[in-house]
Amino acid sequence: MISKKQTMLKQAPGKKSAMFFLTVALVITSLLYLFPLLWFLLSAFKPGTELFAYPLKVFPENPTVQNFIDAWTTLDFFRYFSNTLISAVTTTILTILASAACGYAFAKYDAKWLSFFFICIIATTMLPTEVIMNPTFSVIRALGLYDNLLGIIIPSINTATGIFMFRTFFVSVPNDLIESARIDGASDGMIFLKIMLPIASPIIMTLGIFSFQWRWNDYIWPLIVLNDPKKYTLQVAIRSLVGAENINWTILIAASVISILPLLLVFLAFQRWILDSNLDSGIK
């Protein structure tokens, strides 16, 4: 009779081979995803004569930073950065607060109509954004928020994804924790602010990163709502570089690289929260 240890030793080479092939497949897939990004970044350092030279080359022969200087001077980056930062940060903060409050109500309040309302909210994820743009624009215009940053902030506050994330997390929080706080005299608002929000910090940071990225990269809605060039967000301003006949690709690519730097910094600064394994910290 073959012992369990001998069986595991015989299976070990097969497992190692499988892990090797999976690792190779992962590396190849990663390179396929990284290659276009690498080409995009390196193209920002190419002069115009090299950008479309044949045969195409990945690495620039005469790298230059003049493209970034021209892009910075062509666009009023400070103004557009400010507009985009205000809208993205404000929307992100309000999205977190609204999603957390809704998620807490759906998770801990016992009412049948709340369950039905939650299903209706989740059902909105099956609707394309273009379907609700027309009625949303009509409401924004009726409220006098057309050509105003508030017109791109307010409609973006509530997201079904954020509500679902918080509701899923708060369901896992023991009700005994809430009852103990109520016995100690804490109100529902105090429980939400002092207990529920702190223990949901990983969800807050995850949704915050995603929301900031969504709002920073948003193009269609700001293009519809904003008319004054001084109020443009960064993505709309970069799109204005594309002319009807001529496109200065060197400036366009350099400006696009500059626009993604804040997203990269935000992700590098807060990515550990996404990978935080202590989701239950504070509950035990």
C-alpha positions as CSV (number, residue, x, y, z in Angstrom):
1,M,0.0,0.0,0.0
2,I,1.4,3.4,-1.0
3,S,1.6,5.8,1.8
4,K,0.1,9.3,1.6
5,K,3.5,10.8,1.7
6,Q,4.7,8.8,-1.3
7,T,1.6,9.7,-3.2
8,M,2.2,13.4,-2.6
9,L,5.9,13.1,-3.7
10,K,4.7,11.5,-7.0
11,Q,2.2,14.3,-7.6
12,A,4.7,17.0,-6.8
13,P,6.5,17.1,-10.2
14,G,3.1,17.4,-11.9
15,K,2.1,20.3,-9.7
16,K,5.4,22.0,-10.4
17,S,5.0,21.6,-14.1
18,A,1.5,23.0,-13.9
19,M,2.7,26.0,-11.9
20,F,5.5,26.6,-14.3
21,F,3.2,26.7,-17.3
22,L,0.7,28.9,-15.4
23,T,3.5,31.3,-14.5
24,V,4.7,31.5,-18.1
25,A,1.1,32.1,-19.3
26,L,0.8,34.9,-16.7
27,V,4.0,36.5,-17.8
28,I,3.0,36.4,-21.5
29,T,-0.4,37.9,-20.7
30,S,1.1,40.6,-18.6
31,L,3.5,41.5,-21.4
32,L,0.6,41.7,-23.9
33,Y,-1.1,44.2,-21.6
34,L,2.0,46.2,-20.9
35,F,3.3,46.5,-24.4
36,P,0.7,49.0,-25.7
37,L,1.2,51.1,-22.5
38,L,5.0,51.0,-22.9
39,W,4.6,52.0,-26.5
40,F,2.3,54.9,-25.5
41,L,4.7,56.2,-22.8
42,L,7.8,55.9,-25.0
43,S,6.0,57.6,-27.9
44,A,5.6,60.7,-25.8
45,F,9.4,61.2,-25.9
46,K,9.6,60.8,-29.7
47,P,10.0,63.8,-32.0
48,G,7.4,64.1,-34.7
49,T,9.8,62.7,-37.4
50,E,10.1,59.4,-35.5
51,L,6.5,59.0,-34.4
52,F,5.3,57.6,-37.7
53,A,8.6,56.7,-39.2
54,Y,8.8,53.4,-41.1
55,P,9.7,50.8,-39.9
56,L,8.1,51.6,-36.5
57,K,10.4,51.5,-33.5
58,V,9.4,51.1,-29.9
59,F,12.3,53.1,-28.4
60,P,13.0,56.7,-29.4
61,E,16.3,57.3,-31.2
62,N,16.4,60.9,-30.1
63,P,14.3,61.2,-27.0
64,T,13.1,64.7,-26.1
65,V,11.0,66.3,-23.4
66,Q,10.0,69.2,-25.7
67,N,6.6,67.4,-26.4
68,F,5.7,67.8,-22.7
69,I,6.8,71.5,-22.7
70,D,4.7,72.2,-25.8
71,A,1.7,70.4,-24.3
72,W,2.0,72.3,-21.1
73,T,2.2,75.6,-22.8
74,T,-0.5,74.8,-25.4
75,L,-3.1,73.9,-22.8
76,D,-3.9,75.8,-19.6
77,F,-3.1,72.7,-17.6
78,F,-3.4,74.4,-14.2
79,R,-7.0,75.5,-14.9
80,Y,-8.0,72.2,-16.3
81,F,-6.3,70.3,-13.5
82,S,-8.1,72.4,-11.0
83,N,-11.5,71.9,-12.6
84,T,-10.9,68.1,-12.9
85,L,-9.5,67.9,-9.3
86,I,-12.4,69.8,-7.8
87,S,-15.0,67.7,-9.6
88,A,-13.3,64.3,-9.0
89,V,-12.5,64.9,-5.3
90,T,-15.9,66.4,-4.5
91,T,-17.7,63.6,-6.3
92,T,-15.6,61.0,-4.6
93,I,-16.2,62.3,-1.1
94,L,-20.0,62.6,-1.7
95,T,-20.1,59.2,-3.4
96,I,-18.5,57.5,-0.4
97,L,-20.8,59.2,2.1
98,A,-24.0,58.5,0.1
99,S,-23.0,54.9,-0.7
100,A,-22.0,54.1,2.8
101,A,-25.3,55.6,4.2
102,C,-27.4,53.7,1.7
103,G,-25.4,50.5,2.2
104,Y,-25.9,50.7,6.0
105,A,-29.6,51.3,5.7
106,F,-30.0,48.4,3.2
107,A,-27.9,46.0,5.4
108,K,-29.2,46.8,8.9
109,Y,-32.8,48.3,8.6
110,D,-35.5,45.6,8.5
111,A,-38.1,46.8,6.0
112,K,-39.5,45.0,3.0
113,W,-39.6,48.1,0.8
114,L,-35.9,48.6,1.3
115,S,-35.2,45.2,-0.2
116,F,-37.3,46.0,-3.3
117,F,-35.6,49.4,-3.5
118,F,-32.2,47.8,-3.4
119,I,-33.1,45.4,-6.2
120,C,-34.2,48.4,-8.3
121,I,-30.9,50.1,-7.7
122,I,-28.9,47.0,-8.7
123,A,-31.0,46.7,-11.8
124,T,-29.8,50.1,-13.0
125,T,-26.4,48.5,-13.6
126,M,-28.0,46.7,-16.6
127,L,-28.8,50.0,-18.2
128,P,-26.2,51.6,-20.5
129,T,-25.2,55.1,-19.4
130,E,-26.4,56.6,-22.7
131,V,-30.0,55.6,-21.8
132,I,-30.2,57.9,-18.8
133,M,-28.2,60.8,-20.3
134,N,-31.1,62.5,-21.9
135,P,-33.4,62.6,-18.8
136,T,-30.4,63.5,-16.6
137,F,-29.5,66.4,-18.9
138,S,-33.1,67.6,-18.8
139,V,-33.1,67.7,-15.0
140,I,-29.7,69.4,-14.9
141,R,-30.8,72.0,-17.3
142,A,-34.1,72.6,-15.4
143,L,-32.1,73.1,-12.2
144,G,-29.9,75.7,-13.8
145,L,-26.7,73.6,-13.5
146,Y,-25.9,73.6,-17.2
147,D,-22.3,74.8,-17.9
148,N,-21.5,74.4,-14.2
149,L,-19.2,72.0,-12.4
150,L,-22.1,71.0,-10.1
151,G,-23.8,69.7,-13.2
152,I,-21.2,67.0,-13.6
153,I,-20.8,66.4,-9.8
154,I,-24.4,65.9,-8.6
155,P,-25.5,63.2,-11.1
156,S,-22.4,61.1,-10.4
157,I,-22.8,60.9,-6.6
158,N,-24.9,57.8,-6.3
159,T,-23.5,54.6,-7.8
160,A,-25.1,51.2,-7.6
161,T,-21.6,49.7,-7.4
162,G,-20.7,51.7,-4.3
163,I,-24.0,50.9,-2.6
164,F,-23.6,47.2,-3.3
165,M,-20.0,47.2,-1.9
166,F,-21.0,48.8,1.4
167,R,-24.2,46.8,1.8
168,T,-22.2,43.6,1.3
169,F,-19.7,44.6,3.9
170,F,-22.2,45.9,6.5
171,V,-24.2,42.7,6.2
172,S,-21.1,40.8,7.6
173,V,-21.0,43.1,10.7
174,P,-22.6,41.4,13.7
175,N,-25.8,43.0,14.8
176,D,-24.6,42.5,18.4
177,L,-22.1,45.3,17.9
178,I,-24.8,47.7,16.9
179,E,-27.1,46.6,19.7
180,S,-24.3,47.1,22.3
181,A,-23.8,50.6,21.0
182,R,-27.5,51.4,21.3
183,I,-27.5,50.1,24.9
184,D,-24.7,52.5,25.6
185,G,-26.9,55.3,24.4
186,A,-25.5,55.8,20.9
187,S,-27.8,57.1,18.2
188,D,-28.1,55.7,14.7
189,G,-26.1,58.6,13.4
190,M,-23.4,58.1,16.0
191,I,-23.2,54.3,15.3
192,F,-22.8,55.0,11.6
193,L,-20.1,57.7,12.0
194,K,-18.2,56.3,14.9
195,I,-18.4,52.6,14.4
196,M,-19.5,51.5,10.9
197,L,-17.5,54.0,8.8
198,P,-14.1,53.3,10.6
199,I,-14.4,49.5,10.3
200,A,-15.3,50.0,6.6
201,S,-12.1,51.8,5.8
202,P,-10.9,49.3,3.2
203,I,-14.2,49.6,1.3
204,I,-14.0,53.4,1.6
205,M,-10.5,53.5,0.1
206,T,-11.3,51.0,-2.6
207,L,-14.4,52.9,-3.7
208,G,-12.5,56.1,-3.3
209,I,-9.8,55.0,-5.7
210,F,-12.3,53.7,-8.3
211,S,-14.5,56.7,-8.0
212,F,-11.6,59.1,-8.4
213,Q,-10.5,57.2,-11.5
214,W,-14.0,57.2,-13.0
215,R,-14.5,60.9,-12.5
216,W,-11.0,61.9,-13.6
217,N,-11.3,60.0,-16.9
218,D,-15.0,61.0,-17.5
219,Y,-15.3,62.6,-20.9
220,I,-18.8,62.2,-22.4
221,W,-20.8,63.8,-19.5
222,P,-18.6,66.8,-19.0
223,L,-18.6,67.3,-22.8
224,I,-22.4,67.5,-22.8
225,V,-22.8,69.6,-19.7
226,L,-19.9,72.1,-20.0
227,N,-19.9,74.8,-22.7
228,D,-17.4,77.4,-21.4
229,P,-13.8,76.3,-22.3
230,K,-12.6,77.8,-19.0
231,K,-14.7,75.2,-17.2
232,Y,-13.6,72.2,-19.2
233,T,-12.2,69.2,-17.4
234,L,-8.8,67.8,-18.5
235,Q,-10.2,65.1,-20.8
236,V,-12.4,67.5,-22.7
237,A,-9.6,70.0,-23.0
238,I,-7.2,67.3,-24.4
239,R,-9.9,66.3,-26.9
240,S,-10.0,69.9,-28.1
241,L,-6.4,69.4,-29.5
242,V,-7.9,67.1,-32.1
243,G,-8.7,69.3,-35.1
244,A,-11.0,68.6,-38.0
245,E,-8.1,68.0,-40.4
246,N,-4.8,68.2,-38.5
247,I,-3.8,66.5,-35.3
248,N,-0.5,67.3,-33.5
249,W,0.1,63.8,-32.2
250,T,3.3,64.6,-30.3
251,I,1.4,67.2,-28.2
252,L,-1.7,65.0,-27.9
253,I,0.3,62.0,-26.6
254,A,2.4,64.1,-24.2
255,A,-0.7,65.8,-22.8
256,S,-2.4,62.4,-22.3
257,V,0.7,61.1,-20.4
258,I,0.5,64.1,-18.1
259,S,-3.2,63.6,-17.5
260,I,-2.6,60.0,-16.2
261,L,0.1,60.9,-13.7
262,P,-2.4,61.9,-10.9
263,L,-4.2,58.6,-11.3
264,L,-0.9,56.7,-11.1
265,L,0.1,58.6,-8.0
266,V,-3.3,58.0,-6.3
267,F,-3.1,54.3,-7.1
268,L,0.5,53.9,-5.8
269,A,-0.3,55.8,-2.6
270,F,-3.5,53.9,-1.8
271,Q,-3.2,50.5,-3.5
272,R,-2.4,48.7,-0.2
273,W,-6.0,49.4,1.0
274,I,-7.3,47.4,-1.9
275,L,-5.2,44.4,-1.0
276,D,-5.8,44.8,2.8
277,S,-6.7,41.4,4.1
278,N,-7.8,42.7,7.5
279,L,-11.4,43.5,6.3
280,D,-12.7,42.2,9.6
281,S,-10.4,44.2,11.8
282,G,-12.5,46.1,14.4
283,I,-15.3,43.6,14.3
284,K,-13.6,40.9,16.4
